[in-house]
Amino acid sequence: MQESRRTAAWAGWLLVVPALVSGVLLNVFAPQPYMGLPLLAAAPLIAGAMLSFRAGVLVAGLACGVSLVLDFVRGRSTTASFVDLAVIGLIGILALAVNLLLQRQGRDLARARVIAEAVQLAVLPDPPSRAGPLAVAAGYTAAQAEARIGGDLFAVQETPYGVRMIIGDVKGKGLQAVAAVSVAIGAFRQEAEHAPTLAELAQRLDDALSRESSRSGSRTSGEDFTTAVLAEVPGDGALLRLVNRGHPGPYLIHDGAVARLDATRPQLPLGMGLGAVAAPEGDTLTDVFPLPSGALLLLITDGVTEARNRTGAFYDPCLSATLTGSRFRDPDDLVHAVTADVARWTSDGHQDDMAILAVARRGGHRLG
């Protein structure tokens, strides 16, 4: 955020200074007198929109002073000088009013964003720091572009079948998304204890979200859905099972390498009421991967993978210099690293909420 403000301030000064200088030069050397007046008047307007209130006052005063000096040197009449001063001064006052309105809007948006993030975190369960053979950490960051409550969700739970996890993203924002998040997490808490397989757990979540959508009367043509990744680490943690329902794939970080764990058979999101069509018999939807001792599993929402830099390129954890080749002390260290890396990638201007869930298989090896 501070970096963005500094960049905006530099851009503002790069426009204000040429406007002032050009206004002076035009007033002195132009073939017609006082052709620089529009540029002198534009300088306070630019400052009011892009700089601080104090800088806006400084630029407005400087523009008025330069106009008076030029009028005096050129022998302009008192009436004409007063008119020039009145024009610049009025524009300067309007620019300062705009500056105050922009500052107020920024404060209101910041407060709304803090409230939205607090509500989101209140809805989300606080994952345990330890679950079976895993160390756990999670993080949530609200979008800079909006202050509406998002639909990102995550949960971790020890069950008779091992440690089960979910990370997902409800389509849309606002109260409807909060309701869907509550249903998804509640259903996961209940069904994770009883569903014998991840595929069965995904089907039960699909049924729960479909019923909720039907009860609320909001589903038309399957337009409401939730993307999710379900993960399971049974026993001593040597294996990882995944079911991906239309969500960005998780990443395995081990020995300095970052690998994305893509689904063998991509599936439809949850809550569309098409689970019976999408799910084949048995548990063939589940992908199984080895989970080496000391490895970290990174589960994210699309706020991470769809983060863009100034050239429009998407953020890719597999290509991140921060993640590849690095060794992380614990999952919390990884969550902070990814959050900071996305912030640098987007210059603190990420456009979507992002949730991050990281787990590590505890063992004798150094993590990452």
Summary of the structure (lengths in Angstrom):
residues: 368
radius of gyration: 28.3
end to end distance: 29.2
largest distance: 93.7
contacts: 1266
relative contact order: 0.11
helix: 47%
strand: 19%
